[in-house]
Amino acid sequence: MDLSRLLLVPGPPRQRPPDLSYSADERPPLVALLSLATQHAVMALSLSAYVLIACRSAGMGAEATRLILAGTVMAMAVATLLQVVGGRTGSGALIVHIPDPFYIGIISGAMKVAGPSALVMIGLTSGVAQLVVARVMPSLRVFFPSHVAGVVVLVAGLSLVEYAFEGGLGLDHATAVQLPEFLVFLATFGTIAAFSVWGSRTLKLFALFAGLALGIAIAAAFGLLDGGAAIAAAPLFGLPSLHLPAFDVGAGALASVTVLAMMVSLDTLACVVIMDKMDDSAWRRPDMRRVSGGITANGIGDIASGLFGGMQVAPSSANIGLAHASRATSRVIGLAVAALMLALALMPKLTVALTLMPGPVMGAVALYAASFLIASGIELVATRALDSRGVFMIGVSVSLGLIGIAYEDMVSTAPEIVRALFADAVIVTGISAVGLNLLFRLNAAARATHVPADGDGSAAVTAMLERHGTAWGVRRDVLNHAKLAAGEAVETLARGGSTRRLALVTVRYDETSLTVDLLHAGEPVDIAGRPAVMPGGDADEEALIAAASAAILTRLTDRISSGTRDGASYLLLHFEH
């Protein structure tokens, strides 16, 4: 019996992209499954270095650090498992979790005061805050249109660039490139890119393995591998420890954790949107129910991290880049990754060894992930028609995000509230994009009317749709269909002469649909009842034109209706958004 079929909640209907090797609901062969799962696990566990940074900053000893690392990996496994299973407690996508670097400063400060027990209260607080956000997320679609999500994804990619080049090129304080690190970085990235771009379907699956193997081999030749003592000191087998909560963490720290947890939900939203879009070639808009499940999984993962005495977790953009490189988004891979993490959490020697990945190798992987996220963010933004409101929202939000990336020294000397806001580029970009999108649309009501003047034809109606559609941020493909269909409908009414004079055009828009309501005199036009094929035989010209018009309107719209309302006739064109 296939256990994965029992565990995985069926996902929504999706149009499978033809270039995927294995889509979300497909099961790879055993060899490919183990290879891909191992690559994802290695990627995620190598980023457990965030735990070591926090513990070192807090002055934790070797044994305490080992236990915190084991608890974190256990929480990563729990969150990853929930994500791939789907339903109400997961996104139903291949999203792998890593330690959340946003919390390094908070938890290191709290552990200095209360020791590892501080992690319990921080984990519970962060988890509960995200569970609350997840409950209201489905009703917040208007706050997160695709171009807002695209801005967040774009800056998430840009935020990885500095880490990629600093670690990858071995930059010292004089910003001098170190030749050995550069060669390792170039070989690793070049191999991953070559396998991903020119490799066959099978070779794409091993892109990261090939890059890591070559990068580590060259790093060993240059003497860049170290950490043998840390591996030797770690026990072969160990269980994570449970802690009682420490109540002396401080109200201020817990308040900061609550605010940070709500803002980190934007990062989860971006990751779910990217994976959803990668899985569906007919993707249109963020599925807020799946986003809600993704945030729920992350919240439960944070609660688990607190109970296991670990660090908070978050979706890994680097692993999303790996999924893109391998063209494999199968959720079964995620099940195998979670199982590997659970096993490795009990084997500290292996866990510590994986955290000692050479910096140039991880920098190359981060650069690939950054490239994918930047391109995906631009693609999401480009799906919407934009006017000056959209241009300013995108420009200002990205600029604010870049402040935290490019001017770290300046931000570090700013007041505490400014430091908290600009400490992470993704968070400040998300807040700015959501806020400016709402602010700029206060006077852009999603309803507009047009009273045709004498001599007005289809051009006036299509101009009206273009003007208001760009102000509302309508998807460009939907707006183009609406303009063509509305123009054809106006021409159809005009062919009825003065008896079907167009009286009023009303356009309505929300994040799910765009409707064009044409109110006119005379009898209703039964477009839906007309044949959508060209009549044969000796049909007259008028019948041919009517059939052609019906075919065009039927093809361009998702639904057409007509009838009478308040003593007048109407023709309603409906477009899914």
C-alpha positions in Angstrom: 0.0 0.0 0.0 1.3 3.5 -0.9 1.4 5.3 2.4 1.8 8.7 0.7 -1.7 8.3 -0.8 -3.1 7.9 2.7 -1.2 10.9 4.2 -1.5 13.5 1.4 -4.7 15.5 1.3 -5.8 15.8 -2.4 -5.0 19.2 -3.8 -7.2 21.5 -5.9 -7.4 20.9 -9.7 -4.3 22.2 -11.4 -3.1 22.4 -15.0 0.2 20.6 -15.0 3.1 22.6 -16.5 4.7 20.5 -19.3 8.3 21.2 -18.2 7.9 19.7 -14.7 9.7 16.4 -14.1 7.4 15.4 -11.3 4.4 17.6 -10.4 2.9 18.1 -6.9 0.6 15.0 -7.0 3.0 12.6 -8.8 5.4 10.1 -7.2 9.0 9.9 -8.5 10.7 6.6 -8.9 12.6 5.4 -5.8 16.1 6.4 -6.9 15.0 9.9 -8.0 12.9 10.2 -4.8 15.8 9.4 -2.5 18.2 11.7 -4.5 15.8 14.7 -4.4 14.9 14.2 -0.8 18.5 14.0 0.2 19.4 17.1 -1.7 16.5 19.0 0.0 17.5 17.7 3.5 21.2 18.6 2.9 20.1 22.1 1.8 17.9 22.7 4.8 20.2 21.2 7.4 23.2 23.2 6.1 21.2 26.3 6.9 21.0 25.2 10.6 24.1 27.3 11.0 21.6 30.0 12.0 21.1 28.0 15.2 24.8 27.9 15.9 25.1 31.7 15.4 22.3 32.3 17.9 23.7 29.9 20.5 27.2 31.3 20.1 25.9 34.8 20.5 24.1 33.8 23.7 27.1 32.0 25.1 25.6 28.5 25.2 27.8 25.5 25.8 28.4 22.7 23.4 25.8 20.3 24.9 23.2 23.0 25.1 23.9 24.0 21.5 23.5 20.4 20.4 20.2 20.0 22.2 18.8 23.3 20.7 20.0 22.1 17.2 18.3 18.8 17.6 15.0 20.4 18.8 15.1 22.8 15.8 15.6 20.0 13.3 12.6 18.1 14.9 10.5 21.2 14.5 11.7 21.6 10.9 10.5 18.0 10.2 7.1 18.7 11.8 6.5 21.9 9.8 7.7 20.3 6.5 5.4 17.3 7.1 2.4 19.5 7.7 3.1 21.6 4.6 3.2 18.7 2.2 0.2 16.9 3.7 -2.0 19.9 3.1 -5.5 20.5 4.2 -6.2 23.0 6.9 -2.8 22.7 8.5 -0.6 22.9 5.4 -0.3 24.4 2.0 -0.2 21.1 0.1 3.1 22.0 -1.6 6.7 21.0 -1.4 7.8 23.6 1.1 10.8 22.7 3.3 11.5 24.5 6.6 14.7 25.9 8.0 15.6 27.8 11.2 14.2 31.4 10.9 17.1 33.8 10.8 14.7 36.7 11.7 14.7 35.5 15.3 18.4 35.3 15.9 18.7 38.6 17.8 15.6 38.0 19.9 16.3 34.5 21.0 20.0 35.1 21.7 19.1 38.0 24.0 16.4 36.0 25.7 18.7 33.0 26.3 21.3 35.3 27.9 18.6 36.1 30.5 16.7 32.9 30.9 18.7 30.2 29.2 17.3 27.6 26.8 14.0 27.7 28.6 13.3 31.1 27.1 12.8 29.2 23.8 9.6 27.7 25.1 7.8 31.0 25.6 9.1 32.5 22.4 8.0 29.4 20.4 4.6 29.4 21.9 4.1 33.1 21.4 5.2 33.0 17.8 3.2 30.0 17.0 -0.1 31.3 18.5 0.3 34.6 16.7 0.7 32.9 13.4 -2.3 30.7 14.0 -4.4 33.8 14.6 -3.1 35.3 11.4 -3.9 32.1 9.5 -7.5 32.2 10.6 -8.2 35.6 9.1 -6.0 35.2 6.0 -8.7 33.8 3.7 -10.7 37.0 4.1 -7.7 39.2 3.3 -7.4 38.5 -0.5 -7.8 42.2 -1.3 -4.7 43.0 0.7 -2.5 40.5 -1.3 -3.1 40.8 -5.1 -0.5 39.0 -7.2 1.6 42.2 -7.9 2.0 42.8 -4.1 3.1 39.2 -3.6 5.4 39.7 -6.5 7.1 42.6 -4.9 7.7 40.6 -1.7 9.1 37.7 -3.7 11.4 40.0 -5.7 12.9 41.5 -2.6 13.2 38.1 -1.0 15.5 37.2 -3.9 17.5 40.4 -3.6 18.0 39.8 0.1 19.9 36.6 -0.7 22.4 38.2 -3.1 24.6 39.8 -0.4 24.8 36.5 1.5 25.5 34.6 -1.8 28.5 36.8 -2.8 30.0 37.5 0.6 30.1 33.8 1.5 30.6 32.6 -2.0 33.5 34.9 -2.9 35.2 34.9 0.5 35.0 38.6 0.8 37.1 40.0 3.7 36.8 43.4 5.4 38.6 45.0 2.6 36.1 43.5 0.1 38.9 41.6 -1.6 37.9 38.5 -3.5 39.7 35.4 -2.3 40.8 33.2 -5.3 40.2 29.7 -3.7 36.7 30.7 -2.6 35.9 32.2 -5.9 36.9 29.1 -7.8 34.8 26.9 -5.5 31.9 29.3 -5.9 32.2 29.4 -9.7 32.5 25.6 -10.1 29.5 25.0 -7.8 27.2 27.5 -9.4 28.4 26.7 -12.9 27.6 23.0 -12.4 24.2 23.7 -11.0 23.3 26.1 -13.8 24.7 23.8 -16.5 22.7 20.8 -15.3 19.6 22.9 -14.8 19.7 24.6 -18.2 21.2 22.0 -20.5 20.8 18.8 -18.6 18.3 16.1 -19.6 15.2 15.5 -17.5 17.2 13.0 -15.4 20.3 15.2 -15.0 18.2 18.1 -13.8 17.2 16.0 -10.8 20.9 15.8 -9.8 21.9 19.4 -10.4 22.4 20.3 -6.7 24.2 17.0 -6.0 26.6 17.5 -8.9 27.3 21.1 -7.8 27.8 20.2 -4.1 30.0 17.3 -4.9 32.3 19.2 -7.2 32.3 22.3 -4.9 33.2 20.2 -1.8 35.9 18.3 -3.7 37.5 21.6 -4.8 37.1 23.1 -1.3 38.9 20.1 0.2 41.7 20.5 -2.3 42.2 24.1 -1.3 42.0 23.2 2.4 38.7 25.0 3.0 37.1 22.1 4.9 37.2 22.2 8.7 35.1 21.3 11.7 36.4 17.8 12.4 36.7 18.5 16.1 33.1 19.6 16.3 31.9 16.4 14.6 34.1 14.2 16.8 32.7 15.9 20.0 29.1 15.3 19.0 27.5 12.0 20.2 26.4 9.4 17.8 22.8 9.3 19.1 20.8 11.8 21.2 17.2 12.9 21.9 16.1 16.5 22.0 15.2 17.7 25.5 12.0 19.2 26.7 12.0 22.4 28.8 9.6 24.1 31.1 8.7 27.6 30.0 10.6 30.5 31.5 8.3 33.3 32.5 11.1 35.9 33.0 11.6 36.4 29.2 10.1 39.9 29.4 6.9 41.4 28.1 8.8 43.6 25.6 10.5 40.6 24.1 7.3 38.6 23.7 5.5 41.7 22.2 8.4 41.9 19.6 8.0 38.2 18.9 4.3 38.7 18.3 4.8 41.5 15.9 7.6 39.7 14.1 5.6 36.5 13.8 2.8 38.4 12.1 5.2 40.1 9.7 7.0 36.8 8.9 3.6 35.5 7.6 4.4 37.6 4.5 7.4 35.5 3.9 5.3 32.3 4.1 2.7 33.9 1.8 5.4 34.6 -0.8 6.7 31.0 -0.6 3.3 29.4 -1.0 2.4 31.7 -3.9 5.7 30.7 -5.7 5.1 27.0 -5.3 1.5 27.3 -6.2 2.4 29.1 -9.4 5.1 26.6 -10.2 2.6 23.8 -9.9 -0.1 25.3 -12.1 0.4 26.7 -15.6 -3.1 28.2 -15.4 -2.3 30.1 -12.1 -4.3 33.3 -11.7 -4.2 34.6 -8.2 -3.0 33.7 -4.7 -5.1 30.9 -3.1 -5.6 32.4 0.3 -6.8 29.1 1.8 -3.6 27.5 0.8 -1.7 30.5 2.2 -3.7 30.1 5.4 -2.7 26.5 5.6 0.9 27.3 5.0 1.0 29.9 7.8 -0.8 27.4 10.1 1.9 24.8 9.4 4.6 27.3 10.2 2.8 28.3 13.5 2.5 24.7 14.6 6.2 24.3 13.7 7.1 27.2 16.0 5.0 25.7 18.8 6.9 22.4 18.3 10.2 24.2 18.3 9.3 25.8 21.6 8.3 22.4 23.2 11.5 20.7 21.8 13.7 23.6 23.0 14.6 24.7 19.5 14.7 27.8 17.3 11.7 29.1 15.3 11.3 27.8 11.7 10.3 29.3 8.4 9.9 28.2 4.7 13.2 28.0 2.8 13.5 30.0 -0.4 16.7 28.1 -1.1 14.8 24.8 -1.2 12.2 26.5 -3.5 15.1 27.3 -5.8 16.2 23.7 -5.7 12.7 22.6 -6.6 12.9 24.9 -9.6 16.3 23.6 -10.6 15.2 20.0 -10.5 11.8 20.8 -12.0 10.3 18.5 -9.3 7.6 19.7 -6.9 6.2 16.3 -5.8 4.8 16.3 -2.3 6.1 12.8 -1.8 9.6 14.3 -1.8 8.5 16.4 1.2 7.4 13.3 3.1 10.8 11.8 2.5 12.6 15.0 3.6 10.6 15.1 6.8 11.5 11.5 7.6 15.2 12.2 6.9 15.1 15.2 9.2 13.4 13.2 12.0 16.2 10.5 11.7 19.0 13.1 11.5 17.7 15.0 14.5 18.5 11.8 16.5 22.1 11.6 15.1 24.0 14.7 16.1 27.2 13.8 14.4 25.5 13.9 11.0 23.6 17.1 11.8 26.7 19.0 12.9 28.6 17.7 9.8 26.0 19.1 7.5 26.2 22.5 9.1 29.9 22.8 8.2 29.2 23.1 4.5 31.9 25.5 3.0 30.7 29.0 2.5 31.5 29.2 -1.2 29.3 26.2 -1.8 26.3 27.6 0.1 26.9 30.9 -1.6 26.5 29.4 -5.0 23.3 27.7 -4.0 22.0 30.9 -2.5 22.7 32.7 -5.8 20.7 30.2 -7.8 17.8 30.6 -5.3 18.1 34.4 -5.5 18.0 34.3 -9.3 14.9 32.2 -9.4 13.1 34.4 -6.8 14.0 37.6 -8.6 12.7 36.4 -11.9 9.5 34.9 -10.3 8.8 38.2 -8.6 9.1 40.2 -11.8 6.9 37.7 -13.5 4.2 38.1 -10.8 4.3 41.9 -11.0 4.1 41.8 -14.8 0.8 39.9 -14.7 -1.1 43.1 -13.7 -1.9 46.2 -15.7 -0.2 49.1 -13.8 -0.8 52.9 -13.7 1.0 55.5 -11.6 -0.4 54.0 -8.4 1.1 50.6 -9.2 4.4 52.1 -10.3 4.9 54.1 -7.1 3.8 51.1 -4.9 6.4 48.9 -6.5 9.2 51.4 -6.6 8.8 52.7 -3.1 8.4 49.2 -1.6 11.4 47.8 -3.3 13.5 50.9 -2.4 12.5 50.6 1.3 13.5 46.9 1.2 16.9 47.8 -0.3 17.6 50.2 2.6 17.9 47.2 4.9 20.1 45.4 2.4 22.4 48.1 1.3 22.7 50.3 4.4 23.0 47.9 7.3 25.5 50.1 9.1 23.1 53.1 8.9 20.1 51.0 10.1 22.1 49.6 13.0 22.6 53.1 14.4 18.9 54.2 14.0 16.3 54.2 16.8 15.1 50.8 18.0 11.8 51.0 16.2 13.5 51.7 12.9 16.0 48.9 13.4 13.2 46.5 14.1 11.3 47.5 11.0 14.3 47.6 8.6 16.1 44.6 10.0 14.6 42.4 7.4 14.0 43.6 3.8 11.2 41.1 3.2 9.2 42.4 6.1 9.5 46.1 5.4 8.8 45.5 1.7 5.6 43.5 2.6 4.3 46.1 5.0 5.0 48.9 2.5 3.5 47.1 -0.5 0.3 46.2 1.3 -0.1 49.6 2.9 0.6 51.6 -0.3 -1.6 49.4 -2.4 -4.5 50.1 -0.1 -3.7 53.8 0.3 -3.3 54.5 -3.5 -6.6 52.7 -4.2 -8.7 54.7 -1.7 -10.0 56.9 -4.6 -9.9 54.1 -7.1 -13.4 52.6 -6.5 -13.8 49.2 -8.1 -16.9 50.4 -9.9 -17.1 52.8 -12.8 -19.9 54.0 -15.2 -19.9 55.6 -18.6 -22.8 57.3 -20.3 -22.2 57.2 -24.1 -22.6 60.5 -25.9 -23.8 60.8 -29.4 -21.3 59.4 -31.8 -19.5 57.3 -29.1 -18.7 53.8 -30.3 -16.6 50.9 -29.1 -13.4 53.0 -28.8 -14.9 55.0 -26.0 -15.9 51.9 -24.0 -12.5 50.2 -24.5 -10.7 53.4 -23.5 -12.8 53.5 -20.3 -11.9 49.8 -19.5 -8.2 50.5 -20.1 -8.2 53.6 -17.8 -10.0 52.0 -14.9 -8.5 48.5 -15.4 -5.0 49.8 -15.0 -6.1 51.9 -11.9 -7.5 48.7 -10.3 -4.5 46.5 -11.2 -6.5 44.1 -13.3 -4.6 41.2 -14.8 -3.4 42.3 -18.2 -4.7 39.2 -20.1 -8.2 39.6 -18.5 -8.3 43.3 -19.3 -7.4 42.6 -22.9 -10.1 40.0 -23.3 -12.6 42.4 -21.6 -11.7 45.3 -24.0 -12.1 43.1 -27.1 -15.4 41.5 -25.9 -16.9 44.9 -24.8 -15.9 46.4 -28.2 -17.6 43.6 -30.0 -20.7 43.8 -27.8 -21.0 47.5 -28.5 -20.7 46.9 -32.3 -23.4 44.2 -32.0 -25.8 46.6 -30.3 -25.0 49.3 -32.9 -26.0 46.9 -35.7 -29.5 47.0 -34.2 -29.8 50.7 -35.0 -31.5 53.2 -32.8 -33.8 50.6 -31.4 -30.9 49.2 -29.4 -29.1 52.4 -28.5 -26.5 51.9 -25.8 -27.6 53.9 -22.6 -25.1 53.0 -19.9 -21.9 51.0 -19.3 -21.1 49.8 -15.8 -17.8 48.1 -15.0 -17.2 46.3 -11.7 -14.1 44.6 -10.4 -12.9 42.6 -7.4 -10.0 40.2 -7.0 -12.1 37.3 -8.4 -14.0 38.8 -11.3 -14.5 41.6 -13.8 -17.9 42.4 -15.2 -19.0 44.7 -18.0 -22.8 45.6 -17.8 -24.2 47.2 -21.0 -27.6 48.7 -20.5 -29.4 49.5 -23.7 -32.8 50.2 -25.3 -34.8 47.6 -27.3 -35.1 43.9 -27.0 -32.4 41.9 -25.1 -29.7 40.3 -27.3 -29.6 36.6 -26.8 -25.9 36.0 -27.5 -25.9 32.8 -25.5 -28.7 31.4 -27.6 -27.1 32.1 -31.0 -25.0 29.5 -32.7 -21.3 29.9 -32.0 -20.5 28.5 -35.5 -20.7 30.0 -38.9 -23.9 29.1 -40.7 -23.6 27.3 -44.0 -25.6 27.3 -47.1 -27.1 30.5 -48.4 -27.1 32.4 -45.2 -27.3 36.1 -45.6 -24.6 38.6 -44.6 -26.4 39.6 -41.4 -26.6 36.0 -40.2 -23.0 35.5 -40.9 -22.0 38.6 -38.9 -24.3 37.6 -36.0 -22.8 34.1 -35.8 -19.2 35.6 -35.9 -20.1 38.0 -33.1 -21.5 35.2 -31.0 -18.4 33.1 -31.6 -16.1 36.0 -30.6 -18.0 36.9 -27.4 -18.4 33.3 -26.3 -14.7 32.7 -26.8 -13.5 35.8 -25.0 -15.8 35.8 -21.9 -16.3 33.2 -19.2 -20.0 33.8 -19.0 -22.6 35.9 -20.9 -26.1 36.8 -19.8 -28.8 39.1 -21.0 -32.3 40.1 -20.1 -34.3 43.0 -18.7 -33.8 45.1 -15.6 -35.9 48.0 -14.3 -37.6 48.4 -17.7 -34.4 48.3 -19.8 -32.4 45.6 -21.5 -28.9 44.6 -20.5 -26.0 42.5 -21.8 -23.6 41.3 -19.1 -20.1 40.1 -19.8 -18.4 38.2 -17.0 -14.6 37.5 -16.8 -13.0 35.3 -14.1 -9.9 37.0 -12.5 
